[in-house]
Each structure stands twice: as C-alpha cells, then as structure tokens.
Amino acid sequence: MNVRWIALALLSGLSMGSAAAQERADAFPSRAIKIVVPFPAGGPSDVLARMIGQNMTEDWGSRS
C-alpha cells in the first residue's frame, strides 16, 4: 500500500513540474540574450553570429 502512495506522489509531482515549465516558456526571452563569439570581429564567425542574432530579433521581437 505504501508503494501506491509513493507512486501517486511521484506522478503528481512530475505533472506539476511540467505545468510550471510550460508557463515559464511563454515568457522566453524575458531579457536580452548575449551571443559570445570567441573570435575577432569581422571574421566569418562574427558575421554568422550577427545574422543569427538579427533573425532571432525578427522572430521574437526586439526586447531591449
């Protein structure tokens, strides 16, 4: 009988955790995202990161 109560408590805890995670996902991103490129400015990695950042801004909207 104790095993049933433990299983019930575990399942209810897991279901509550997933509901809370879904609520927080709606507000993403809640602040600015910083992209760090460990290479010099003007190189191919920098250009690619800037292009990705521009697309992210267009998709999610500007939040500065």
Secondary structure, 3 states (H helix, E strand, C coil): CHHHHHHHHHHHHHHHHHHHHHHHHCCCCCCCCCCCCCCCCCCHHHHHHHHHHHHHHHHHCCCC
